[in-house]
């Protein structure tokens, strides 16, 4: 098996944030709505550095050498993974239904509950 060429410079030490395209439905960027695909928007999310490095390596390799994998970018890994996890959370915590739509998430981390 041929190893892929290095296509991107090594990330700066400590980098653990990237911007990914996230598919949302509707024009108002409401989350938790219907399951139909919509336009893509950019959002910044934080990843554990090891997870990000593995995902980037997988996306780079698969895009270059395994066309049948259907992975051409990091978004092709992230979007299905997030969708599958959200579906699991909906089944587990909301009777399999989509959670109530949210127009804007509150900034920062939620306060700890006692």
C-alpha positions as CSV (number, residue, x, y, z in Angstrom):
1,X,0.0,0.0,0.0
2,X,1.4,3.4,-0.9
3,X,1.5,6.0,1.8
4,X,-0.1,9.4,0.9
5,X,2.2,12.4,0.4
6,X,2.2,15.0,3.1
7,X,-0.3,17.5,1.9
8,X,-0.5,19.9,4.8
9,X,2.0,21.5,7.1
10,X,2.1,20.1,10.6
11,X,-0.2,22.0,12.9
12,X,1.2,24.3,15.5
13,X,1.6,22.7,18.9
14,X,-1.5,23.1,21.0
15,X,-3.9,23.7,18.1
16,X,-7.1,21.9,18.9
17,X,-9.7,24.0,17.2
18,X,-11.0,24.0,13.6
19,X,-14.0,25.4,11.7
20,X,-16.2,22.8,10.2
21,X,-19.2,23.0,7.9
22,X,-22.4,21.8,9.6
23,X,-25.6,21.1,7.8
24,X,-28.7,22.8,9.2
25,X,-32.2,23.0,7.9
26,X,-34.0,26.2,7.2
27,X,-32.8,29.7,6.6
28,X,-32.7,30.8,10.3
29,X,-30.1,28.3,11.5
30,X,-32.5,26.6,13.9
31,X,-31.1,23.3,15.2
32,X,-33.2,20.3,16.2
33,X,-35.6,20.7,13.3
34,X,-36.4,18.4,10.4
35,X,-34.0,15.8,9.2
36,X,-33.7,17.0,5.6
37,X,-30.3,18.2,4.4
38,X,-29.9,21.9,4.1
39,X,-27.3,24.5,3.4
40,X,-23.9,24.3,5.1
41,X,-22.7,26.9,7.6
42,X,-19.4,27.3,9.4
43,X,-19.2,26.8,13.1
44,X,-16.1,26.6,15.3
45,X,-15.9,23.5,17.5
46,X,-13.1,22.2,19.8
47,X,-11.7,18.7,19.3
48,X,-9.3,16.7,21.4
49,X,-6.1,17.1,19.5
50,X,-5.5,13.4,18.9
51,X,-9.1,12.9,17.6
52,X,-8.6,15.8,15.2
53,X,-5.2,14.6,13.9
54,X,-6.6,11.1,13.3
55,X,-9.7,12.5,11.5
56,X,-7.5,14.7,9.3
57,X,-5.2,11.9,8.5
58,X,-8.1,9.6,7.6
59,X,-9.8,12.3,5.4
60,X,-6.6,13.1,3.6
61,X,-5.7,9.4,2.9
62,X,-9.3,8.4,1.9
63,X,-9.7,11.4,-0.4
64,X,-6.4,10.6,-2.2
65,X,-6.5,6.8,-2.3
66,X,-10.0,5.3,-1.6
67,X,-12.6,7.0,-3.7
68,X,-15.2,4.4,-2.9
69,X,-15.1,5.4,0.8
70,X,-17.0,8.6,-0.2
71,X,-14.7,10.8,2.0
72,X,-13.4,13.9,0.2
73,X,-13.0,16.2,3.2
74,X,-13.1,16.3,7.0
75,X,-16.7,17.4,6.8
76,X,-17.5,14.0,5.2
77,X,-16.4,12.4,8.4
78,X,-17.7,14.9,10.9
79,X,-21.3,15.4,9.6
80,X,-22.3,11.7,9.5
81,X,-20.7,11.1,12.9
82,X,-22.5,14.1,14.5
83,X,-25.8,13.1,12.9
84,X,-25.5,9.5,14.2
85,X,-24.7,10.6,17.7
86,X,-27.6,13.1,17.7
87,X,-30.0,10.4,16.6
88,X,-28.7,8.2,19.4
89,X,-29.3,11.0,21.9
90,X,-32.8,11.6,20.5
91,X,-33.6,7.9,20.9
92,X,-32.2,7.7,24.4
93,X,-33.5,11.0,25.9
94,X,-36.4,12.2,23.7
95,X,-38.4,9.2,22.6
96,X,-36.7,9.2,19.2
97,X,-38.0,12.6,18.3
98,X,-35.9,15.6,17.4
99,X,-35.2,17.9,20.4
100,X,-37.1,21.2,20.5
101,X,-35.6,23.7,18.0
102,X,-33.1,26.2,19.4
103,X,-32.5,29.5,17.5
104,X,-29.3,30.4,19.4
105,X,-27.3,28.3,21.9
106,X,-26.2,30.2,25.1
107,X,-22.5,31.1,25.0
108,X,-20.0,29.3,27.1
109,X,-20.4,26.1,29.1
110,X,-23.6,25.4,31.1
111,X,-23.3,25.9,34.9
112,X,-22.7,22.7,36.9
113,X,-25.9,21.2,38.4
114,X,-25.8,20.1,42.0
